[in-house]
Amino acid sequence: MSIAVTLVNYEWQIGVSYWLMRLLAVGSFLALIACFMNALALLIKLGLASLVLLQALQTWQQFSVCHWYLNYEDENSWKIIESNRIYPIEILSSTVISQCVIFLHYRNESKKHYRLIFKDALFPNASNFRQLIVALKISH
């Protein structure tokens, strides 16, 4: 009888250890999947950050090479002056990012454009940046 009880105890311990090992294996597998998902999320975030940086560099290059200006003398007739040409635009929306930068969404010849407007790109006077912000709020 003692041998039978001992065998039952060992079977019970073997069964428990088997299921415990399976549970640990599933937990390890789930932890591995979580690490993979975190690494994938980090790669996606890095990709998006690089796209934003690329767009900012393209905007900066466009600003520094093309020498374009935003003309806001009249609140009803906005114009972009680029390479000695004047393009009338319709402002769709604007977001003030900082005291020196505005994100502008506008339409020109039925095409929609987005631009970062830097304080130095304002015409006729860069010191009237506050006036531009007020004019943008009034025009929407």
URBELWO-V43207 format. One line per field, one symbol per residue. phi: phi as a letter, one per 30 degrees, with the letter a starting at -180 (. if undefined). A space follows every 10 residues. Layout:
phi = ???
This chain:
phi = .ddddddddd dddddddddd dddddddddd dddddddddd dddddddddd dddddddddd ddddcdhcbc cbdcdcbdbc cbhicccdbc dcabbddadb bbcccbcbhi ccbbbccded ccbdbddcdd dddddddddc
